[in-house]
Amino acid sequence: MDHYQPLDCDLHDYLEIACLYGYRLLVELTDGSSFEAKALTTRTTAAKEEFLALDANDGTREVRLDHLLAITPLDPGSRFGRVQLSGITKACTP
């Protein structure tokens, strides 16, 4: 697996909001593919890689955060619009 690039700390808020409200998202990946799925939760591995867990039509999927290009909530009244996530690598500091 390629070297993990942490997501900017400020962008984590959008992922947490999406999970909190269970938003259905259009998920765009850095490889050019996209899919729709419901945001479930985020998790961090022992190696400090972060993932977004999603409920997609083909089952639960986990996407490493640095493979996300953008997320767009599809639910009416969502608290944010399309958010670009790639290209910003300032990590959270404890």
TIMI-2910 file (N, C-alpha, C, CB; in pm, 1 decimal, decimal comma, always signed):
<rs>
+----------+----------+----------+----------+----------+----------+----------+----------+----------+----------+----------+----------+------+
!      n_x !      n_y !      n_z !     ca_x !     ca_y !     ca_z !      c_x !      c_y !      c_z !     cb_x !     cb_y !     cb_z ! resn !
+----------+----------+----------+----------+----------+----------+----------+----------+----------+----------+----------+----------+------+
!    +84,9 !   -118,3 !     +0,0 !     +0,0 !     +0,0 !     +0,0 !    +89,0 !   +124,1 !     +0,0 !    -96,3 !     +0,1 !   +122,7 !  Met !
!    +46,7 !   +228,8 !    -69,5 !   +125,6 !   +351,0 !    -77,0 !   +126,6 !   +422,9 !    +57,4 !    +71,0 !   +443,4 !   -186,3 !  Asp !
!   +217,8 !   +518,8 !    +70,8 !   +235,3 !   +594,1 !   +195,3 !   +110,8 !   +677,9 !   +224,7 !   +360,3 !   +685,0 !   +187,0 !  His !
!    +59,4 !   +666,7 !   +344,8 !    -61,7 !   +738,9 !   +384,9 !    -32,1 !   +886,7 !   +405,3 !   -120,4 !   +678,7 !   +513,4 !  Tyr !
!   -118,0 !   +971,4 !   +348,7 !   -111,1 !  +1116,2 !   +366,3 !   -229,2 !  +1158,6 !   +452,1 !   -111,5 !  +1191,1 !   +228,5 !  Gln !
!   -205,6 !  +1203,0 !   +575,6 !   -317,2 !  +1240,0 !   +664,0 !   -403,6 !  +1351,3 !   +604,5 !   -263,7 !  +1284,0 !   +800,2 !  Pro !
!   -530,2 !  +1344,6 !   +634,9 !   -626,4 !  +1445,3 !   +591,0 !   -616,0 !  +1567,4 !   +681,4 !   -771,0 !  +1388,5 !   +591,7 !  Leu !
!   -634,1 !  +1685,0 !   +624,6 !   -635,3 !  +1808,0 !   +702,4 !   -737,8 !  +1796,0 !   +815,1 !   -666,8 !  +1929,9 !   +612,2 !  Asp !
!   -699,3 !  +1837,0 !   +932,6 !   -783,8 !  +1823,9 !  +1051,8 !   -920,1 !  +1890,7 !  +1033,9 !   -712,9 !  +1883,9 !  +1172,6 !  Cys !
!   -924,4 !  +2005,8 !   +972,5 !  -1051,2 !  +2077,1 !   +954,1 !  -1149,1 !  +1998,7 !   +867,3 !  -1025,7 !  +2213,7 !   +891,9 !  Asp !
!  -1097,9 !  +1916,9 !   +776,5 !  -1184,4 !  +1840,9 !   +687,4 !  -1248,3 !  +1720,9 !   +756,7 !  -1106,0 !  +1794,4 !   +567,2 !  Leu !
!  -1188,0 !  +1676,7 !   +866,6 !  -1246,4 !  +1566,7 !   +944,5 !  -1387,3 !  +1601,8 !   +992,0 !  -1156,9 !  +1533,1 !  +1065,3 !  His !
!  -1411,4 !  +1728,5 !  +1020,0 !  -1542,9 !  +1771,3 !  +1069,0 !  -1653,4 !  +1732,4 !   +971,5 !  -1544,7 !  +1923,0 !  +1092,2 !  Asp !
!  -1628,6 !  +1747,6 !   +842,3 !  -1729,6 !  +1712,3 !   +742,6 !  -1759,2 !  +1562,8 !   +744,9 !  -1683,7 !  +1754,6 !   +602,9 !  Tyr !
!  -1656,4 !  +1482,5 !   +760,9 !  -1676,2 !  +1338,0 !   +768,0 !  -1754,7 !  +1300,4 !   +892,9 !  -1541,6 !  +1265,0 !   +766,1 !  Leu !
!  -1721,6 !  +1364,0 !  +1003,8 !  -1791,7 !  +1334,5 !  +1129,6 !  -1938,6 !  +1376,6 !  +1122,4 !  -1722,4 !  +1405,6 !  +1247,6 !  Glu !
!  -1966,0 !  +1491,5 !  +1061,0 !  -2105,1 !  +1535,6 !  +1043,1 !  -2179,9 !  +1436,6 !   +954,3 !  -2110,5 !  +1678,5 !   +981,4 !  Ile !
!  -2116,3 !  +1394,8 !   +845,8 !  -2180,2 !  +1298,7 !   +754,8 !  -2213,9 !  +1168,7 !   +827,3 !  -2088,7 !  +1269,6 !   +634,5 !  Ala !
!  -2123,0 !  +1122,3 !   +913,0 !  -2147,6 !   +999,2 !   +989,1 !  -2254,4 !  +1020,7 !  +1096,3 !  -2017,6 !   +949,6 !  +1054,0 !  Cys !
!  -2246,6 !  +1132,4 !  +1166,1 !  -2342,6 !  +1162,8 !  +1272,4 !  -2485,5 !  +1161,4 !  +1220,8 !  -2311,6 !  +1298,1 !  +1334,7 !  Leu !
!  -2506,2 !  +1222,6 !  +1104,6 !  -2640,2 !  +1232,2 !  +1047,7 !  -2671,8 !  +1118,6 !   +949,9 !  -2656,0 !  +1365,0 !   +977,7 !  Tyr !
!  -2575,8 !  +1029,3 !   +928,2 !  -2598,9 !   +917,6 !   +837,3 !  -2628,8 !   +961,7 !   +695,8 !  -2711,3 !   +833,4 !   +887,6 !  Gly !
!  -2559,6 !  +1065,9 !   +650,9 !  -2584,1 !  +1119,5 !   +516,9 !  -2555,1 !  +1015,5 !   +409,6 !  -2498,9 !  +1244,1 !   +493,0 !  Tyr !
!  -2637,6 !  +1018,7 !   +307,8 !  -2608,7 !   +946,5 !   +184,4 !  -2517,6 !  +1038,7 !   +104,7 !  -2741,5 !   +907,6 !   +103,5 !  Arg !
!  -2404,1 !   +984,4 !    +59,3 !  -2301,7 !  +1065,6 !     -5,4 !  -2273,2 !  +1018,7 !   -147,3 !  -2174,1 !  +1063,2 !    +76,0 !  Leu !
!  -2236,3 !  +1114,2 !   -231,5 !  -2167,1 !  +1082,2 !   -355,2 !  -2019,9 !  +1087,1 !   -317,1 !  -2203,8 !  +1182,9 !   -475,6 !  Leu !
!  -1951,9 !   +975,7 !   -327,2 !  -1811,9 !   +963,8 !   -288,2 !  -1728,8 !   +960,8 !   -415,6 !  -1786,9 !   +835,9 !   -200,6 !  Val !
!  -1640,0 !  +1059,8 !   -430,1 !  -1550,1 !  +1065,9 !   -545,7 !  -1410,6 !  +1026,7 !   -498,5 !  -1549,7 !  +1209,2 !   -611,3 !  Glu !
!  -1347,9 !   +934,0 !   -569,8 !  -1215,2 !   +886,3 !   -532,9 !  -1108,6 !   +946,8 !   -622,3 !  -1209,4 !   +734,5 !   -540,1 !  Leu !
!   -985,6 !   +947,5 !   -572,6 !   -874,2 !  +1007,0 !   -647,3 !   -841,6 !   +929,3 !   -774,4 !   -750,7 !  +1014,5 !   -559,3 !  Thr !
!   -889,3 !   +805,5 !   -787,6 !   -864,0 !   +727,7 !   -909,9 !   -965,5 !   +759,3 !  -1019,6 !   -867,1 !   +577,9 !   -878,8 !  Asp !
!  -1058,0 !   +853,9 !   -992,2 !  -1156,2 !   +894,3 !  -1091,7 !  -1290,1 !   +823,2 !  -1079,7 !  -1101,2 !   +871,1 !  -1226,9 !  Gly !
!  -1300,7 !   +722,1 !   -995,9 !  -1427,3 !   +651,2 !   -978,9 !  -1513,5 !   +722,0 !   -874,2 !  -1402,4 !   +504,0 !   -938,0 !  Ser !
!  -1640,5 !   +686,3 !   -871,4 !  -1732,2 !   +743,0 !   -772,8 !  -1843,5 !   +642,2 !   -745,0 !  -1791,2 !   +878,9 !   -822,4 !  Ser !
!  -1908,9 !   +658,5 !   -630,7 !  -2020,8 !   +573,0 !   -594,2 !  -2102,7 !   +644,6 !   -488,5 !  -1972,3 !   +434,2 !   -543,2 !  Phe !
!  -2224,8 !   +596,3 !   -466,6 !  -2312,2 !   +650,1 !   -363,0 !  -2315,0 !   +552,7 !   -246,6 !  -2455,5 !   +675,7 !   -417,6 !  Glu !
!  -2315,4 !   +607,4 !   -124,1 !  -2318,1 !   +523,4 !     -4,6 !  -2356,0 !   +607,3 !   +115,7 !  -2181,9 !   +454,8 !    +18,2 !  Ala !
!  -2401,8 !   +540,5 !   +220,2 !  -2436,3 !   +605,9 !   +345,9 !  -2313,2 !   +607,7 !   +436,4 !  -2555,5 !   +533,7 !   +415,7 !  Lys !
!  -2282,0 !   +725,0 !   +492,4 !  -2169,0 !   +738,6 !   +584,1 !  -2201,0 !   +668,2 !   +715,6 !  -2135,5 !   +888,1 !   +608,9 !  Ala !
!  -2107,4 !   +586,4 !   +764,7 !  -2128,0 !   +512,6 !   +888,9 !  -2037,9 !   +562,4 !  +1001,6 !  -2103,9 !   +365,1 !   +865,8 !  Leu !
!  -1907,4 !   +553,2 !   +982,6 !  -1812,2 !   +591,1 !  +1087,2 !  -1672,7 !   +607,0 !  +1028,2 !  -1810,8 !   +486,3 !  +1200,6 !  Thr !
!  -1582,9 !   +659,1 !  +1107,6 !  -1441,9 !   +664,6 !  +1069,8 !  -1364,4 !   +575,9 !  +1166,4 !  -1387,2 !   +811,9 !  +1071,5 !  Thr !
!  -1250,0 !   +529,7 !  +1123,1 !  -1164,9 !   +450,6 !  +1211,4 !  -1019,1 !   +475,1 !  +1176,6 !  -1198,8 !   +300,1 !  +1201,0 !  Arg !
!   -933,1 !   +452,7 !  +1274,4 !   -789,0 !   +468,0 !  +1257,9 !   -722,4 !   +335,3 !  +1291,6 !   -733,3 !   +583,1 !  +1347,8 !  Thr !
!   -630,8 !   +291,7 !  +1205,7 !   -559,8 !   +166,4 !  +1229,9 !   -441,6 !   +190,8 !  +1323,3 !   -511,7 !   +104,2 !  +1096,7 !  Thr !
!   -379,7 !    +84,0 !  +1366,6 !   -260,2 !    +93,1 !  +1451,6 !   -147,1 !   +164,4 !  +1377,9 !   -214,3 !    -47,6 !  +1495,9 !  Ala !
!   -146,8 !   +156,4 !  +1245,0 !    -44,9 !   +223,7 !  +1163,6 !    -80,6 !   +369,5 !  +1136,7 !    -26,3 !   +150,2 !  +1031,3 !  Ala !
!   -186,7 !   +420,2 !  +1202,3 !   -231,8 !   +560,1 !  +1191,6 !   -292,8 !   +593,7 !  +1055,3 !   -115,4 !   +653,4 !  +1218,3 !  Lys !
!   -338,1 !   +493,5 !   +980,8 !   -412,3 !   +518,7 !   +858,7 !   -559,3 !   +534,1 !   +895,9 !   -391,3 !   +403,9 !   +754,2 !  Glu !
!   -626,1 !   +630,7 !   +831,6 !   -765,0 !   +660,7 !   +864,6 !   -857,0 !   +618,6 !   +750,3 !   -782,1 !   +810,7 !   +895,1 !  Glu !
!   -973,9 !   +567,4 !   +787,0 !  -1069,4 !   +515,5 !   +690,2 !  -1209,0 !   +568,9 !   +719,5 !  -1069,5 !   +362,1 !   +691,4 !  Phe !
!  -1288,1 !   +581,6 !   +612,7 !  -1429,6 !   +613,2 !   +623,0 !  -1506,2 !   +486,2 !   +588,2 !  -1470,0 !   +733,1 !   +528,9 !  Leu !
!  -1590,7 !   +439,9 !   +680,5 !  -1675,5 !   +322,7 !   +655,7 !  -1807,7 !   +370,2 !   +597,6 !  -1698,6 !   +240,1 !   +786,9 !  Ala !
!  -1851,7 !   +301,8 !   +493,1 !  -1971,0 !   +340,6 !   +419,3 !  -2057,7 !   +218,8 !   +391,4 !  -1933,1 !   +410,7 !   +288,0 !  Leu !
!  -2187,9 !   +239,4 !   +391,6 !  -2282,5 !   +134,9 !   +355,3 !  -2322,6 !   +158,9 !   +210,4 !  -2407,9 !   +133,8 !   +450,7 !  Asp !
!  -2264,6 !    +80,5 !   +119,1 !  -2291,2 !    +94,7 !    -23,7 !  -2385,8 !    -16,1 !    -68,7 !  -2159,1 !    +90,9 !   -105,4 !  Ala !
!  -2434,7 !     -6,0 !   -191,2 !  -2525,8 !   -107,4 !   -245,0 !  -2464,0 !   -245,8 !   -244,5 !  -2567,2 !    -71,1 !   -385,6 !  Asn !
!  -2332,7 !   -254,1 !   -259,8 !  -2264,6 !   -383,7 !   -264,1 !  -2209,3 !   -424,6 !   -127,3 !  -2151,5 !   -379,5 !   -366,0 !  Asp !
!  -2254,0 !   -359,3 !    -20,1 !  -2210,3 !   -393,8 !   +114,6 !  -2126,7 !   -283,1 !   +176,8 !  -2131,3 !   -523,2 !   +112,5 !  Gly !
!  -2071,7 !   -311,5 !   +293,3 !  -1989,9 !   -213,1 !   +363,5 !  -1855,8 !   -198,1 !   +293,8 !  -1969,8 !   -253,3 !   +511,0 !  Thr !
!  -1816,6 !    -73,7 !   +274,9 !  -1687,7 !    -42,4 !   +213,0 !  -1611,3 !    +50,0 !   +305,1 !  -1705,9 !    +22,3 !    +72,4 !  Arg !
!  -1480,1 !    +35,2 !   +307,2 !  -1393,2 !   +128,0 !   +379,3 !  -1300,5 !   +192,6 !   +277,9 !  -1312,0 !    +55,5 !   +492,5 !  Glu !
!  -1293,4 !   +324,1 !   +284,5 !  -1207,9 !   +400,0 !   +193,2 !  -1105,4 !   +474,3 !   +276,2 !  -1290,9 !   +498,7 !   +104,6 !  Val !
!   -978,3 !   +455,5 !   +241,9 !   -873,5 !   +530,0 !   +310,8 !   -891,2 !   +677,7 !   +278,9 !   -731,3 !   +480,0 !   +269,4 !  Arg !
!   -880,7 !   +762,6 !   +380,4 !   -915,6 !   +903,9 !   +363,6 !   -834,2 !   +974,1 !   +256,2 !   -897,8 !   +975,9 !   +493,5 !  Leu !
!   -709,4 !   +936,2 !   +236,9 !   -631,0 !  +1004,3 !   +133,5 !   -664,1 !   +954,3 !     -6,8 !   -482,7 !   +986,1 !   +160,4 !  Asp !
!   -758,6 !   +860,5 !    -19,1 !   -807,8 !   +818,3 !   -149,7 !   -938,3 !   +888,0 !   -185,1 !   -826,9 !   +667,4 !   -152,6 !  His !
!   -988,6 !   +971,6 !    -92,6 !  -1110,1 !  +1049,1 !   -118,3 !  -1075,1 !  +1178,5 !   -191,8 !  -1184,3 !  +1080,4 !    +14,2 !  Leu !
!  -1140,3 !  +1202,1 !   -303,5 !  -1125,2 !  +1328,8 !   -373,2 !  -1225,6 !  +1429,2 !   -317,1 !  -1144,5 !  +1310,7 !   -526,1 !  Leu !
!  -1352,3 !  +1385,1 !   -303,3 !  -1457,2 !  +1474,2 !   -254,4 !  -1574,9 !  +1391,6 !   -205,3 !  -1502,2 !  +1573,1 !   -364,9 !  Ala !
!  -1655,5 !  +1455,0 !   -120,3 !  -1783,4 !  +1397,4 !    -79,5 !  -1891,2 !  +1503,8 !    -99,7 !  -1779,2 !  +1347,9 !    +69,9 !  Ile !
!  -2008,7 !  +1458,0 !   -142,4 !  -2122,6 !  +1547,1 !   -160,8 !  -2244,3 !  +1482,7 !    -96,4 !  -2148,1 !  +1576,7 !   -312,0 !  Thr !
!  -2303,8 !  +1546,8 !     +5,0 !  -2426,2 !  +1491,9 !    +64,4 !  -2540,9 !  +1496,3 !    -35,8 !  -2464,2 !  +1569,6 !   +192,1 !  Pro !
!  -2618,8 !  +1390,3 !    -38,8 !  -2731,8 !  +1381,0 !   -131,1 !  -2865,6 !  +1402,0 !    -61,1 !  -2731,1 !  +1246,4 !   -200,4 !  Leu !
!  -2863,5 !  +1411,3 !    +71,4 !  -2986,7 !  +1429,2 !   +148,8 !  -3031,9 !  +1575,3 !   +145,2 !  -2965,9 !  +1383,5 !   +294,9 !  Asp !
!  -3162,9 !  +1599,2 !   +128,6 !  -3213,2 !  +1736,6 !   +134,6 !  -3184,1 !  +1797,4 !   +272,4 !  -3365,7 !  +1740,5 !   +104,7 !  Pro !
!  -3148,9 !  +1923,9 !   +274,8 !  -3123,5 !  +1993,3 !   +400,2 !  -2991,1 !  +1959,6 !   +465,6 !  -3231,6 !  +1963,9 !   +494,6 !  Gly !
!  -2897,7 !  +1900,4 !   +392,2 !  -2766,4 !  +1867,1 !   +447,7 !  -2696,3 !  +1992,4 !   +497,5 !  -2679,4 !  +1795,7 !   +342,9 !  Ser !
!  -2610,6 !  +1976,6 !   +594,9 !  -2543,4 !  +2089,5 !   +659,2 !  -2422,7 !  +2141,9 !   +581,8 !  -2500,0 !  +2049,8 !   +796,5 !  Arg !
!  -2387,3 !  +2076,8 !   +473,0 !  -2278,2 !  +2124,7 !   +387,4 !  -2300,4 !  +2071,3 !   +247,1 !  -2138,5 !  +2080,5 !   +442,5 !  Phe !
!  -2228,8 !  +2129,0 !   +151,2 !  -2234,9 !  +2084,5 !    +12,7 !  -2111,7 !  +2003,2 !    -21,0 !  -2248,1 !  +2203,8 !    -82,6 !  Gly !
!  -2075,4 !  +2002,0 !   -148,0 !  -1957,7 !  +1925,5 !   -191,7 !  -1833,5 !  +1977,1 !   -120,5 !  -1939,4 !  +1934,8 !   -345,8 !  Arg !
!  -1752,6 !  +1884,7 !    -70,4 !  -1628,5 !  +1918,4 !     -1,8 !  -1515,1 !  +1843,0 !    -69,1 !  -1636,2 !  +1884,3 !   +150,4 !  Val !
!  -1417,1 !  +1918,3 !   -120,7 !  -1299,2 !  +1854,0 !   -178,3 !  -1203,1 !  +1819,1 !    -65,6 !  -1230,2 !  +1945,9 !   -284,0 !  Gln !
!  -1156,2 !  +1694,8 !    -65,9 !  -1073,5 !  +1645,1 !    +42,2 !   -929,3 !  +1618,6 !     +1,8 !  -1132,8 !  +1521,0 !    +96,4 !  Leu !
!   -903,5 !  +1594,3 !   -124,9 !   -766,7 !  +1558,4 !   -165,1 !   -681,0 !  +1683,1 !   -184,8 !   -768,7 !  +1475,0 !   -294,7 !  Ser !
!   -550,6 !  +1662,0 !   -175,8 !   -456,0 !  +1769,9 !   -201,2 !   -425,9 !  +1855,6 !    -81,1 !   -506,8 !  +1855,5 !   -308,9 !  Gly !
!   -491,4 !  +1830,8 !    +32,4 !   -466,5 !  +1907,4 !   +154,6 !   -417,7 !  +1807,9 !   +258,9 !   -596,2 !  +1985,2 !   +203,9 !  Ile !
!   -294,1 !  +1820,9 !   +304,1 !   -235,6 !  +1716,2 !   +387,0 !   -188,1 !  +1764,4 !   +523,5 !   -121,5 !  +1654,1 !   +314,9 !  Thr !
!   -237,7 !  +1878,6 !   +570,1 !   -201,6 !  +1923,2 !   +704,2 !   -272,8 !  +1833,8 !   +805,4 !   -238,8 !  +2074,0 !   +726,0 !  Lys !
!   -197,3 !  +1755,3 !   +878,7 !   -256,9 !  +1658,5 !   +969,5 !   -305,2 !  +1723,2 !  +1098,2 !   -157,7 !  +1549,4 !  +1001,2 !  Ala !
!   -393,8 !  +1653,3 !  +1168,0 !   -437,5 !  +1697,9 !  +1300,3 !   -322,2 !  +1680,8 !  +1398,4 !   -563,3 !  +1618,5 !  +1347,9 !  Cys !
!   -311,0 !  +1772,6 !  +1490,9 !   -211,1 !  +1757,0 !  +1595,6 !   -282,4 !  +1744,9 !  +1728,5 !   -111,2 !  +1875,7 !  +1596,8 !  Thr !
!   -237,5 !  +1652,3 !  +1811,7 !   -306,6 !  +1631,8 !  +1939,8 !   -292,0 !  +1748,8 !  +2034,5 !   -255,0 !  +1507,9 !  +2006,7 !  Pro !
+----------+----------+----------+----------+----------+----------+----------+----------+----------+----------+----------+----------+------+
</rs>
